[in-house]
Amino acid sequence: MTRRPQPKARSIPRSTATIFTIVVSSESAPISALSDGQILFKVDRFALTSNNFPYAAAGDLLNYWGFFPRPDRWGRIPAMAFGDVIDSHHSDVEVGARCFGFFPMSRTS
């Protein structure tokens, strides 16, 4: 059996969020070097709830698209998730730490 490649990120069109077209990107964008104070997480799991989509529909009104901005017309829906620190340039956060919080629906953040 051939395994399909796992998606890297999920995005929806910001201007028509009520349509909820989901775009699954399989291309991998290069991860740039971290600056001082930055942390790179591998997103392990996220929770998709009934709140995610109404917030996305409100979009810019709630600055929902500002949490994890993209340079194009697409938006990344934030969700509560677990993430593991895979790189850290922050003195208080060690590689390997597991965190729970607001993450984009992506493999890394």
Beta strands, then each sheet from edge to edge (+ up, - down):
strand 1: 9-13
strand 2: 23-25
strand 3: 39-47
strand 4: 74-75
strand 5: 78-88
strand 6: 98-104
sheet 1: 2+ 1- 4+
sheet 2: 3+ 5- 6+
end
